[in-house]
Amino acid sequence: MNLHSAARAFTAMASLRRPAALGCVLSILTCLAGCPAGNVATSRVMVPMTDGVRLDTLVVQPAGAGPWPTLLLRTPYPQLQSWLYTDWAERGYAVVAQNTRGRYNSEGSDLAFAGDGWGTPALGNHHDGLDTVNWIRAQTWSNGRIGTYGKSADGITQNLLAGANPPGLCAQWIEKAPINLYESAVFHGGAFRQEQVLGWLRLSAFDPESLLLFTAHPLEDSLWDGFNIEPRQNLRRWPVAVESGWYDTFLQGSLDNYVSIRTNGGPVAREQSKLVITLSAHVANLGEFAWPSAAKEVPAEYTIERFQERYLKGIPNGYDTLPRVAYYQMGDMQHPEGPGNKWCHADDWPVPATETAFYLHSDGALNEELPTTNAAPVAFQYDPENPVPTLGGANLVLPQGNFDQQIIEDRPDVLLFDYGPLTEPLAITGRLWATIYASSDRIDTDITVKLTDVYPDGRSIILCDGIRKGRHHLRLDGADLLTPGTVYPFPVDLSSTAMVFNTGHTIRIAVSSSNSPRYAPNPNTGGPMSPFDPINPQVATNTIYMDAEHPSHVAFPVVPVE
């Protein structure tokens, strides 16, 4: 499905944005104030925001008068169900679960995340999270200490709340959520994240205006300032636990969150925040091939229960003395004993690494040797009506995880570059950037780069990938169309990984111009971004240069193999 037909399908589903079945569930679960549930008490309240809009809010608290520390979950999903929070209440926390503006029984417009920040004019001057925190602190059952938690959209609302500088916030557990919605959620390298945005908005039954708003701003302009808390990290004065997974669609956004907290957060946030990276995708499934089960779970000493106990209740359980970073280092799936396939710890991220350039060569080689002056370029044709299909990787709605790429790599519009087979293991940990020198016979096109681990039997397992839109080869906050035939460096962010490539394996880089529907295919026309594009897509002949003057390469963060 192309972007045009997908957008039409999304708009046609607008009438389904409050499914009847979910409405029935919410009606059944609605409980009057003080309704008992075992050893806890629950109530439903319509909490007023400063503009008069009221948000549907569930309160679950231990039996008794309190006061209690409070866990806050703000969500666009139908999670106002008391049984979800009974365990927390029985541990001595009051839990407040609230549907965000416009969602289900909450009033107002449900423009995605527009009400969850710090009151930017472009998004309506709303600060619903801050209003909710102030309401909690005024309740007799609250002791004034508030922690937040949640995954994905529920993590995004936490990040946006932090930018509002809320009083009484003591801890945040943020799982698989980006810090900057432009680059980490809606676009990447200037390319529209088609499957993620269209899929999520449709499945979550958001107002179609969310799609129209996002696609009307393809540049990183001032609208996105209200969805990016990185410039406001200095307001964070509390510990933050950031959790993600190597195949999570928001992995790099989570890493950027932690790094910017360590760089710009308040003293407590800088020193006591933690980062945990499991071997997981955004949801439970993880591709075609099995990994060790211990890789998918947060280590016992880093769990959310211990984190909230330490910082909301003040119990000295040793959480604050743990190494700041715990991450799973991947390895050969057929050799779980190693190298790799183990949990590692570090005192910071990124871990110390030697950035090593691996150069692309015209004969398909990938190595540390600088290309020769007369090395020939290689051209291929990219047809936006026959794009390279997405197969696994860090997706949201599509199948996620470690899929074999061989069927894709046989296409004539995919160029392969191999280092190996290895005579000894090679380990990389950290962020990967590619610089690909390319020209096109069109005024706009895309360059994609993918990293895979090729097993001796030929399986080519995806690890990470990235894309750069031609008009954004210089910047994301402006457009600079290409001059046909001119060579440009395309900076491509492949996100991050932690991998030990075993002896006998081959490291592969695949270069192309599409990855659909993960990213909307570039029509090569230079036309403006719209949910109703592409109009008259054109085939592009794209040429990759690999000579001494144009040394296309990928920078690998190489670490020692233990």
N, C-alpha and C positions, 0 to 999 in steps of 0.2 A: 504494500500500500504506500503510495507516495504522499508527500506532505499535503498536497491539495485535497486528495480524497480522504485522508485521515482527518483533516480539519473539518471537512463537511460531515463526516461520521460523528465527530465529537459534538458539533453543533446540534446535530439531529438528536443526540442523547440528552439534551439539556433538560427535557421534561422528566428525565429519570434521576435527577440529582438528589432526590430524597426517596430512595426506594421504599416501597410500601412495607416490605418485610422488616426493614430496619426501624421504620416508624412504629410498627407494632411492638417490636422488642423494647424500644425506648418507653413506650406507654406502659408496658407491663412492669418495667424496672423502676419507673418513677415511684418514689417513696416519700411519704410525708415526714416532716421534721421529727426526729427522735425515734424513728422506726428501728427496733432492735434487730440485730442479725448475729445471734450467738453472743460472743464476748465483745462485739463491737456495736456501735450505733451509727446509723446513716441518715442523711437528710439531703434534700434537693432544694437548691436555692437559685433564684435568678439574680445574679450579682450585677449591680449597676456599674457601668463605665462612666467616665466623666462627661461623655456626650449624651448620656441617657439611655444608650443601648444596653440591654440586659443579656448576660451570658449564662447559659444553663450550666450549673455547677453541682457536682456531687461531693458531699463531705462524708468521709468514713473515719471514725475515730474510736479509740478504745472506750470501753465502758467506764463511766466515771466522769468527774468534772474536769480533769486535767489540771493545769494547762500542759500541752504537748508540743514537741517540735513537729513541724509540718512538712510533708512531702507534697510538692505541687507538680501536676502533670497537665499541660495545656495541649489539646489535641484536636485535629480536624476529623478524627475518626470516631466511630460509635463505641467509645470505651467507657461510657458512664454506667458501669455495671459494678455493683458493690462487691461481688465475689472476687473481682480482680485485685482488690486492695485489702482483703481481710487479713492476709498474712502480715502486711505492713502494720495494720492497726493493732494486731495482736502482739507485735514487737514493741509497741509503745509510741507509734507515730500517728498523728492525724494525717489523713490523705485527702487532698483536694484535687479532683479531676474535673476539668472544665472543657467544654466544647468551644473552640475559637469562634470568632465573629462570623455569623451567618451559617454556621454548621448545625444541622439538625434543629434542635429547639432553641439554639442561640439566635438572638436577633441581629439584624444588620446585614450588610453585603458580604458574601463569602468570596471576596477577591483574595486569592491565596496569599497568606502571610502578611497582607497589607496592614492589619490591625495589631500586629504582634511586636512591633519595634518600639522606637523611642519618640514617635510623633513627628515624622517628616512630612512636610506639606504635600509632596508629590503623592503620598500614600494616605492622605486624609487626616493627618495629625493625630492618629490614634496611638495609644500606648496601653493596650488592654492587659498585658502581662503585669506592668507596673501597677495599674489600678487594682488588679486582683491581689497582688502582694500586699498592697496597703489595706485592702479589705480583710485579708487573713490576719494581719497584725492587730486589727481592731477587734477581733473575736475573743471572747472570754476563754475559749478552749485552746488558744494559741499562746505559746510562751515567747513568741517573737522570732524564733529561729526557724528559717525556711531553707529547705533543700529542694532541688528540682531533679527530675530524671526523665528519661524517654529516649526513643530511637527514631531515626529518620525524621519525619515531619515533626514529631514530638521533641526531637533534638534541635531542629531549626528554631522552634518557638523558644527554646532555652537560650540559644545564642542571641536571638533578637531581644529577649528579655534582659540579658546581661548589658546590652547597649543602652538600656534605659536607666542604669545605675540604681537598681532597687535597694531600699533599706532592708536589713534583716536577712539578706541572702547569705547563706553560710557555706553552701556546697552545691556543685552541679555535676551530675553524671550524664554525659552527652555521648550517645552511642550512634555511630554511623550517620553523622549529620555535617553538612558543609558550613563553612564560615562565610562564604561569598556566593550568593545564589547565581550571580551572572556566570562566573567562570567554573563553578563547581557543580551547578545543577541544571541551568537552562542552556548555556552555551559552553563550548570548550574549544579554545583556539579560534574563536569566532564562529564555529560551526554549531548549528542548532541541534540539540540533543533530542532528536525526534521521538524515539521510542520511549524515552524517559518522561519527557514533558507531556506528550499527547497521551501516553499510556496511563500515567499517574493521574492527570486531570480527569480523564474519562472514568477510570476505575473508581476514583474517589468522588466522582459526581460533583465537581466544582462548576461554578458558573463559567460559561464559555468566555466571559470577559477576561478571565485570567489568562487564557491563551492569547487573546487579542492584545492584551497589555504587554505580555512578555515579547511576542514576536514583533510588536511595533517599536521595540527598543533593541535592535540587534547590535548596537554599539554599547560599550560600557560607559553609559552616560550618567547624568545625575540621578535618574530614576533609581538606578541600582545602588546608589549610596545608602538608601534606606533598607537595603537587604544585605549589607556588608558591614560586619561589626569590627573588622580588623583595625580600622583607625580608632576604634573606641575600646580597645583591649586594656588601656590603662585604667578603665573604670572597674575592671575585675579585681576584686580585693579578697577573693575567697578561693579555696582549692577547687580545681576542675579535674575530673577524670574523663579523659577522651578515649573512647574505644572505637575500633574499626576492624576491617578485615582486608586481606590482600586482594580479594576479588570484589570488594564493596565499591559500588558506583561513587560513593562519597569519600573514598579513601584519601585522596590528596587534600580534599577540603578539611578532613579531620586532622591530617598531619599539619596542614597550614595553621589550623586553629591552635594546636599544641605549641608549635614553634613560635607563633606570634604572642601567645600567653607568656612563654618563657622569655621572650624578648621585650615585650612592652607591658605585661600585666603588673598589677601591684605586687609588693614584696611577698605577701602570703601566696598569691596565685603563682608567681614565678617559682617559688621554692617548693611548694607542696603539691602542685598539679602532677598528674600521672598520665601516661600514654600506654595503652595496651592494644596490640595488633594481633588478632587471631588469624588462623587460616580459614576464612569464611567469606561467603558472598553476602549480599544485602539481606537475603532471606536464607532459609535453611538449606536449599539444594545447592550443590557445589560441583556441577559439571558431570563429566562422563566417568571420571576415575576417582577411586577412593584414596583419601589421605588418612593418616593416623587420627583416631577419634579425639585424642587429647589436644590436637591442634586447633580444634574448633571452639573449645571452651576457655573462658577466662580463667587463669590460674587461681586456685582457691584463696591465696593470700591477697588477690587484687579485686575481689568481688564487690559488687555494689553494696551488699549488706555490710561488709566491713568498712567500706568508705563512708557510708551514711552514719554508721555507728560512731566512727571516729569524729566526724566533723559536725554532725547535728546533735549527738548526745554528749560529745566530749569524752568518750571512753578511750583511754590510752591503750589501744589494741595493737600498736606498732605499725599501722598503715602508713603513717607519715615517715617512717624510717626505711621503707622499701625503696629499692632503686626506682628512679623516676620512670623508666621505660622497660616494658616487657613486650617482646615480640617473638613470633614464631618464625624460625628460619626454615624455608622449604628446601627440599632436596629431591633425590630420585625416589619416585613413588614405589619402585620395585625393591628398594633397599632402605627400609625404615630405620635400620641401625645407623645410617649416615653414610657419607658426610651430610650435614644439614639434618633436616627432620628433627628439630629440637627447639625448645624454648631458650631464648637469650635475654640477657638483661644489660641495660646501659644506664648511665647517669644523665644522658641527654639524647636528643634527636636533632639533626641526623647524627648517626654514629660516625666516628673517624673512618674515612675511606680515601683511597687514592683515585681521583678522577682520571680515567684513562680513555683516550679517544680510540675507538675502533672504526677504521675507515672502510667505506664501501668501494669496491673495485669493479671495473667493467666486466670482468670474467665471473662475477658472482662471489668473489671472495670477500671476507670480512676479517680484518686484522689490524695490527698496530702500525703497519707500514704506510707512510705517507704516499698517496698516489703519484704516479709519474706525470710529467708535464703534458705528454701527448696522449694520455688515457682517453679513450673514446667515451662519449655520452651514450646513454641508452634511452630509447623512446618507447612509449606505449600509448594506446588510445584508451581514453576514458569516456564511456557512454553513460550519461546520467540516467538513461532509461534501462540500463543493464548494469547496475552497480554491483560491486563486490558485496556479497551478503554477510551480515553479522552472524558469527558462530561463537557463542560463549563470550567470556570476558566479564568485565565489570559492568553488567547491565542492571536494570531495575525491573522491567516487566518481561523482557525476553529471557530465555534460559541463560543462567549465569555460571561462571566458573571455568574449569580447566578442560575445554573442548579441543579435540584434534583438528588442526587447520589444514590437513593435507588436501582435502577436496577443494578448498579455496585457493591453495597455493599453485594448483595446476592451471589457473586462469592466465591468459596472455597479458592481462592488465595488472598482474602482481609480479613485482621483481623481488627475487630472493638473493640474500647475501649470507654466507655461512662461515663460521669460525669453528673449525674442528674437522673430524672428531678429536676431542680433547685427550691429551696424553696424561693429564692430571686434573683434578677438580679445580674449578674457578668459582669464586663466590662474589656476589654483588649485593650490596645493601644500601638502599637509599633511592634518591630521585634520578630518573634518567631523562636526558634531553638529547634530541637529535637536531642536527643542522643539515638540512637537505637542500642542495643547490639545484634549482629547477627552473625551467622555462616552459611556457605554454603558447599555443597559437591562439588562445582566447584571452579575454581581459580579466577573467576570474576563473579559478579552479581550486581544488583542494589537494593537499599532500597528506597521506596517512602513513604511519609507521607502527609496526607491530613487533614485539619481542616474543620469541617462542623457544622452548627447550625441545630439541629434536632427539628422540631416543634412538638407540641402535636399530630398532625395528622400523624406524621411519615415522613414528608418531610425532607430530609437531604440536606441542601443548602450549596454548597461549598463556602468557604471564601478564602482559600489560600492553597498552597501545595508546596512540594519540593522533591528533589531527591538527592541521593549521589551514585556515581558509586563506586563499590568495590575497584577497583585498585587505586582510589583516596581517600580512607578512611583516609589517612594521609595528603595528599597534592594534590594540583592541578597542580603544576609544575613538577611532577614526577609520576611514576607508581609503585605501590607496590602490586603485585598480592597476592591473598588470599591463605592461606594454608587450604585445606579442613578440616572442623571440628573445626578450631580454632575460638574462639569468638573475634570479633572486635567491637569497638564502631564506629558507622557510624554517623558523624555529618551532620544533614540535615537542610538546611536553607529553612524555609517556607515563606520567605519574611515577609511582614508586613500587619497589618490590624488595624482597629479601630471599635470595635463592642461591643454592650451591649447585652448579652444573657438574654432574659427575663425570668421571673418566669414561670415555667412549661416546659421550653425548656431544651434540653440536649446538652452538648458539646461533640462532637465526634471526635476521632482521628482514621483514617483508615491507616493501614500499609500494604504495598504490595511491589512488585518488578518491576512494570511497570506502565506506563501511556502513551499509544501510540494512535495516532502519535505525541502527544505533545513532547515526548522524544523518540529517537530511541531505540527500545527494545535491551537490552543487550543480546548477543547470549550466554553468560556464558562461552565462550571459552578462553578468555584472549587474543584473537587476536588483532592486531593493528586496530585502527579506520580507516575506509575507506568508501567512498560513495558506494563501491561495496561489503560491508559486509551486512548481516552476512553470513559466510561460515560454513555450518554444525552446525547450532545452537543446543544447548543441553538443556534439561530440568534440572533445578536446584531444589534441595530440600533445602530451606532456613529456618532457625530456629531463632526465636526471643526469647531472654532471658529477664526475668523480675524478678530477685531475688535480694537479698541484695548486692551481689557482682557485679551484672550486672543490675543496676536499670534503665531500659529504661524509658525515660521521655520526656516531652515537657515543655520547660520553657515559661510560659505565663507572659507577662508584664501587671500585674493587676493594674487597676486605680480605684479611687472611682467612684461610681455610683451617679450621681447628679439627 
